[in-house]
């Protein structure tokens, strides 16, 4: 039983890596054509101790990392989390709490947060402004989630988002669905009691 579960987990990781490899290629193409600049965030590692060679360390991946991609498009910052499923429905539980917290914080700071989802042959960008409320409603229910609320069918994700294209129009669509003023902190007033500079 344990080896079957281990093999299933490895298969899911491999499928996730193939989706991220596709996205790496897409962002490389968009970067070379000057559409955007994208950074693939590295998997955070925890040092366990000295390695077998001088200057080397033994490490293991941490469970909590940053969003998979940080992208600059026409002056806007996007935080993008990549998810893939073989099922006809995407499970909300596939997005962990720390990932939702990063997407929430990025959006509150005036950036654009979204999920890049591969499901049933569709490659979608789904804005967190549309998906986040569904995720939070599900997470707030805990183990008492009502039937049908723990996952979203591909057709609904398609209605909430937009299909990826090689020209990057989907990046503009994401930015248009999240105006730059949403969630921004107010500008400091002249009466700011804690100015950073003194004159």
N, C-alpha and C positions, 0 to 999 in steps of 0.2 A: 504493500500500500504506500509506504513512504517513498519507495523508488519511483512509483507511478506519479506521485505528486511532485517529486523532484524533477522528473522528466517533463511534466506539464509546465512547471515553472521555467525550466530552461527553454522550452519551446516558445513560451510567451516572451521571454527576454530576447530570444533570437529574432522573433517577429518584430518586436519593438525596435531592435537595433536596425533591422532592414528598413523600417519606416524612417528612422532618424537618418540613415544613410541616404535615402531618397531626398529628405529635406536638406541635408548637407549639400547635395548636388544642386538642388533648386536654389538655395541661397548663394552657392558659388556662382551659378549662372547669373542670378540677379545682381550680385556684387560686381561681376566682370562687366555687366552692361550698364553699371552706374545707377541702378534703380534703388538700391539700399545697401547698407553695411550691416552684416549679421555676425554675431559672435555665438559660437556654440559653447555653452558653459561647461567647464570640466566637471566630472563627477568628484565631489568632495571626498577626500580620503582622511582616515584617522591613522596616525602613526602608532604601530604596535611596539616597535623596538628596532635595534640595529639589525641590518641585513647580514647576509653571508659575505659581502664584499665591503671593503672600506668605503665609507661615505654613502652606502646604500641603506635604505630603511625598509622594513617590512610594514606594509600598510593594508588596510581593508576599507572598502567603500562605506561611507556613512549613509544612513537611511535618509537623511534630510538634506536636500540640495536646493539649488536655485532653479528658476525656470530654465527649460532646455535651451532656449534661444533668447538673446537680447538683440533687438534690431533697431536701427535708426532709419527712418523713412521720411524724407522731406521735413526734417527737424523734429519729428515725433519719435518718442521712445516706445517700443513695443516689447512686452514680456510674453513669450509664447511657450506653452507647455505642449509637448507632443504626446499623443495617445493613439493606440491602435487596438482594434478588436477584430476577432474572427467572427463574432456573433452578429446577429441582426440588430441588437440593441447594445448601447454603450452603458456600462455600469457606472453609476455615479461614484461608487466606492473605489473605482480605479484612480480617482484623484484623491490624494491624501490631504489631510488637514493642513500640513505645512505648505503644500502647494497652493491650496486655496487661499491661505493667509498671504502668501507672496503676491498672488494675482490681485487680491483685494487691496493690499497696500500700494501696489504699483498703480492701480486705477485711482485710488484716493489721492495719490500724488500728482494726478493729471496725465499719467501715461495711458497706454492702451494695453489691455490684458486680453489674451485669447487662448483657446485651445486649438491645436492643429490635430484633427481627428481623421484617421483612416478607418473606414467602415463600409463594408459591402461594395468595394470598388470605388467608393467616393473618397476624395481627398478634400477635406473641409477646413475652413477657418471659422471658428464659432466664437463670437465676442463674449468675454466674461460678463459684460453688462447684461447679456441675455441669459447666459448659462449659470452665472453665479447665483442668482436668486433661486433657481431650481435646485442647485447643489446645496445651498444653505437650508432650504425648506426640507430637503431629504435628511441632511445631517442633524437638524434640530429634532427630527422624529426619533433618532436613534434606532433601537431595535424594534420600535413600534411603527416603522414605516408602513404606510398603507400599500396594498397590492398595486403594482404597476408604477410606483413612484421611485423605485430604486434604480431604474434604468430608462434610457431614452432611445426610441427607435431611430433608425437612420433617417427616415423621412422627416421626423421632427427636427433632428440636427441640421438637416439640409435647409429646412424652413428658417431656422434660427441663424444660419451662417451663409457662407458663400464658398463655391468651389475654388480651389487653388488653380492658378494659371501660370504659364511660364513667363508672362510679361509683368507680373506683379500687381495687376489691377486689384487683386484681393487685399493687398496692403492698404491701398487707398480707401477701399470700402470699409475696412476695419477702422481706419482713422476717422472716416466720415461718420461712423456710427458712434464714435466716442469723441465729441467735440473737445478741443483743447482746454476749455474752461471748466469742464466737469471735474469736480473733486480737488481743484487747486486751492491751495492755501491763500488767504487774502494777502495783498501787498502790505508791507509794514507802513504804518502811518508816520508822519513827522513827529508825533508825540510818543513814538516807541520808547518805552521806559528802559530798554536794554539795547541801545544802538551798538553795532559792531565797531564803528569807528568814532573817534572824537575829533572835533576840530576846534 
